[in-house]
Amino acid sequence: MPQGAAVIAAALAPYKLQLAAVVGAAAAVLCFGAGWAVNGWRLGAGVAKLQAKHAQEQATQAAATVSTLQADAAAIHQAATEYAGIQSTLAPKIAALTKELRNAPRLPVDCRPDDVRVRNLDAAIDAANQAATAR
């Protein structure tokens, strides 16, 4: 052993137990820190997996919602097209009935509808029934 090392060893001899305790404590702190870091990495990977799974579930739900929305929009468009067809068919009939009702003679004093009004009411009922069956 070189002379300097022997002097240091002789000087540290009475503190051998304290030195071992300090070195042991330092080793324990280093092991704890390493374990903490490894556990953090492991948990971080677990959180990343959960986040990816959640994002995938949200994407699946969003795709299903978009699909439902598109189907609903197609149904609304079809209903609007049918309504436009019915409206274009009924509009002239309703206008003619309205004109006939306006031009019909006034009701008699005893409030019984005359033949013209009865025919107009029957025509209106027929048109409404035809529109109902067209759907």
C-alpha positions in Angstrom: 0.0 0.0 0.0 1.4 3.5 -0.8 2.2 5.6 2.2 -0.7 8.1 1.6 -3.3 5.3 1.5 -1.9 3.9 4.7 -2.3 7.2 6.4 -5.8 7.6 5.2 -6.7 4.1 6.3 -5.2 4.7 9.7 -7.1 8.0 10.0 -10.4 6.4 9.0 -10.0 3.3 11.2 -12.0 4.7 14.2 -14.8 5.8 11.8 -15.1 2.5 10.0 -18.5 1.7 11.3 -19.9 5.2 10.5 -18.4 5.1 7.1 -20.0 1.7 6.4 -23.4 3.2 7.6 -23.0 6.2 5.3 -22.0 4.1 2.3 -24.9 1.7 3.1 -27.4 4.6 3.3 -26.1 6.1 0.1 -26.5 2.7 -1.6 -30.0 2.4 -0.2 -30.9 5.9 -1.5 -29.5 5.1 -4.9 -31.4 1.8 -5.1 -34.6 3.6 -4.0 -34.1 6.2 -6.7 -33.5 3.6 -9.3 -36.6 1.7 -8.3 -38.6 4.9 -8.3 -37.5 5.7 -11.8 -38.1 2.2 -13.1 -41.6 2.2 -11.5 -42.3 5.6 -13.1 -41.3 4.3 -16.5 -43.5 1.2 -16.0 -46.5 3.3 -14.9 -45.9 5.8 -17.7 -46.1 3.0 -20.2 -49.3 1.7 -18.6 -50.9 5.2 -18.7 -49.8 5.6 -22.4 -51.6 2.2 -23.2 -54.7 3.4 -21.4 -54.7 6.7 -23.3 -54.2 4.9 -26.6 -57.1 2.6 -25.8 -59.3 5.5 -24.8 -58.5 7.4 -28.0 -59.3 4.3 -30.0 -62.7 3.9 -28.3 -63.5 7.6 -28.9 -62.6 7.2 -32.5 -64.8 4.2 -32.8 -67.7 6.0 -31.2 -67.2 9.1 -33.3 -67.2 6.9 -36.5 -70.5 5.3 -35.3 -72.0 8.7 -34.6 -71.0 10.0 -38.0 -72.5 6.9 -39.6 -75.8 7.4 -37.7 -75.8 11.1 -38.6 -75.3 10.3 -42.3 -78.2 7.8 -42.2 -80.4 10.3 -40.5 -79.5 13.0 -43.0 -80.4 10.6 -45.9 -83.8 9.8 -44.2 -84.5 13.5 -43.8 -83.6 14.2 -47.4 -85.9 11.4 -48.6 -88.7 12.7 -46.4 -88.2 16.3 -47.7 -88.3 15.0 -51.3 -91.5 13.1 -50.7 -93.0 16.2 -49.0 -92.1 18.4 -52.0 -93.8 15.9 -54.3 -96.9 15.8 -52.2 -96.9 19.5 -51.8 -96.5 20.1 -55.6 -99.5 17.7 -56.2 -101.7 19.1 -53.5 -101.0 22.8 -53.9 -103.1 23.3 -57.1 -105.9 21.2 -55.6 -105.9 23.2 -52.4 -105.9 26.5 -54.3 -108.8 25.4 -56.5 -110.8 24.3 -53.4 -110.0 27.6 -51.6 -111.2 29.5 -54.7 -114.4 27.5 -54.9 -115.1 28.0 -51.2 -114.6 31.7 -51.5 -116.8 32.0 -54.5 -119.6 29.8 -53.0 -122.8 31.5 -52.0 -123.2 32.5 -48.4 -124.7 30.1 -46.0 -128.4 30.3 -45.5 -129.9 31.7 -42.3 -130.5 28.2 -41.0 -126.8 27.4 -41.4 -127.1 24.4 -43.6 -124.4 23.9 -46.2 -125.6 24.0 -49.8 -124.6 21.4 -52.4 -121.5 23.3 -53.6 -120.1 23.5 -50.1 -120.8 19.8 -49.5 -119.0 18.9 -52.8 -116.1 21.1 -51.8 -115.8 19.5 -48.4 -116.0 16.0 -49.9 -113.3 17.0 -52.4 -111.1 18.3 -49.5 -111.6 15.1 -47.6 -110.7 13.0 -50.7 -107.6 15.1 -51.2 -106.5 14.7 -47.6 -107.1 10.9 -47.8 -105.2 10.7 -51.0 -102.3 12.6 -49.4 -102.4 10.3 -46.4 -102.2 7.1 -48.6 -99.4 8.6 -50.7 -97.1 8.5 -47.7 
